[in-house]
Every structure is written in C-alpha cells, then in structure tokens.
Amino acid sequence: MRHLPELLNAVEMIAQTAGEKILPYFSQSVAYDAKADGSPVTLADKLADDYIRQSLQALTPSIAILSEEMDQPMLNADRLALSCLWLVDPLDGTRQFIRGDAGFSVNIALVDNHQPILGVVYSPVEGKGYSSITAQGSWCWQAGERKSIRVSALSHPLRVLTGFSSTPRGAKTRAFLAALPDYQLTELGSSLKICRIAEGFADVYPRFGLTSEWDTAAAQLILSEAGGLLCDLDGQALRYNTKDSLENPPFIAIGDMTYPWPLARVKAL
C-alpha cells in the first residue's frame, strides 16, 4: 500500500481524538457493565468505538473493521476470508481505567496477509502516541514533537514489565522470572508495556494469560520496527486472523533479541 504514510497520519488523528473523547470519563466515578465474557465495558469504550469505526469506515470504506466492542462480530468464516482488516481496541485497559489508573490506551492496527502493516497506540492521559509502518520504522509523538524510537541494549538489572497483579502470578510467570538474573519489576496497563520496550525504557514483558488480537497487533508492529520482537513460546512472531479464536497464544515482548530468554523453560510447563 503506497499510501500508508498518509493513512498513518489520519489514523493517528483518529486515535488522538478517540482518546480525547475518553478522557472526560476518566476523572469521574466510572460506571460499567459486564459483557458476556464477564469483562467490563464503559460508556467511554462505546463512544470511542463508535467514533473510531465511523472514522475508519469513511477513511477506507473497502476495508473491514473488527473491534472489541462490536455488538455483532463478524462470523468466523467471513473474517477468515479477509486478507486485510482493521483491528481496534478503543480502550485497552478498561479495568485500569475503572480503577483510575492512567495505564490505558487506544489501539488501531491495519493487518494485511496476517501481519500488522500499520499500527497506532495512543495514551490519552499522557497525550502521547506511538506509531509505525512496516519497513519504515517506529515513532513516538507528543505535544507536536515527533521522534524515531529504538529498543535499547539489555540493562542491568533487567527492567521487566507486567500487568497489574490483582491475583497471584501464574506458574509460567513465576518460572520465567525465576530464570532471570537481577531484575526490577514494574506494573503497567494495556499495550503501553510493549511500547515502553520499543522506546528503550524496558527490556521484557512476559504475558502468559489471556489476550486478544486487538490487544497486541498495533504494538507488535511498533516493537518490531523499533528492533524488538513479540513472539510466542517457539520464538515465532504472532500472526493475525488465522484461526476461529481471536485469542493470542502466550507471548513475550523483548527488546534485546541476543539475550537467551527462558522460553523453553516456560513452554515445558
């Protein structure tokens, strides 16, 4: 797609505007409903979703949109027949949002031939965005300033990111951490963890619990174009829209790919 740079500019504006629609609800006592799977959804999720889908439809009317908040998701057969589609999470980190934590984001990715080729992640509270186009690099942008980003060499101690721990960490996460040398553990919400690695502020994010494809597609491209890798326990980059389920396998996001991360030890569990 030769028009990807122009498309990226438009998607960045869509993500930023969606974030501005979310923010007024962040400072209030947030009411929420439970979806069929038990996960929470707020009015902010729905408003951002409506705006993003309408905007993407106007921008690229021939490209299908798959969003976490769609009332009537595509049938699997219809979805799997698509070679190109948008993956959208209008408010990634709803639980953090409800708790009043700033670690939530707007995620928009364009997937072609099972790989993300354009990705935008926007942090509404920070007013900071991350974006990437395949084979063209990754950037962060804030307050009118834009710069290229790159993963960093391994730090000592290792800078490890995890999600918020409301329950005890699982056996795979404990085994992974036990196999590392000295490390500092920081909790952060949403796909911002992956973006922090892409800009060189962290080393690794192991995720062995449930995530969906719209949680990772945009950030995966941002990380890979910054020199890192988001992969499954076999070391293979995640692929998208390949199966009936939209759930991701367990994965690890890394900056320095030369380090012997203990994937085999985790896989053995």
Secondary structure, 3 states (H helix, E strand, C coil): CCCHHHHHHHHHHHHHHHHHHHHHHHCCCCCEEECCCCCEEEHHHHHHHHHHHHHHHHHCCCCEEEECCCCCCCCHHHHHCCCEEEEEEEEECHHHHHHCCCCCEEEEEEEECCEEEEEEEEECCCCEEEEEECCCEEEEEECCEEEECCCCCCCCCEEEEECCCCCCCCHHHHHHHHCCCCEEEEECCCCHHHHHHHCCCCCEEEECCCCEHHHHHHHHHHHHHCCCEEEECCCCECCCCCCCCCECCCEEEECCCCCCCCHHHHHCC
